[in-house]
Amino acid sequence: MTFLDSVGISALLAADLALTEAGGWLRLAAAGEVVTRTLYLVGLATVIDCRETLHQALSS
């Protein structure tokens, strides 16, 4: 992802909630600097795990 606005934030929150309720998890891989910064600014990075690479996201 290279862009994230309020619609995307809402979608990520809804996906995280649905996955958590189903016993799963959501991790973002290689989200990009702008997206990662946005996630930290709105506090979503404490809810959704962000990793630099796909390998890191799948290995933890």
C-alpha positions, 0 to 999 in steps of 0.5 A: 500500500502506498496511500491510506485514508480514513476509509482504509483505516476503517477497513483495516479496523473492520478486518482486524476485528473480524479476523480476531473474532474468528481466531485469526490475525492481521499483519501488514507487510511492506506497507510503505513509509506513508502508510506506516506513518499514518498507522502510527499517527492514528494509533493503529500500529498498536492494534495491527502488527506491521512488518517490513517484509512478507517473510517477517509477517509470515514467520512470527 
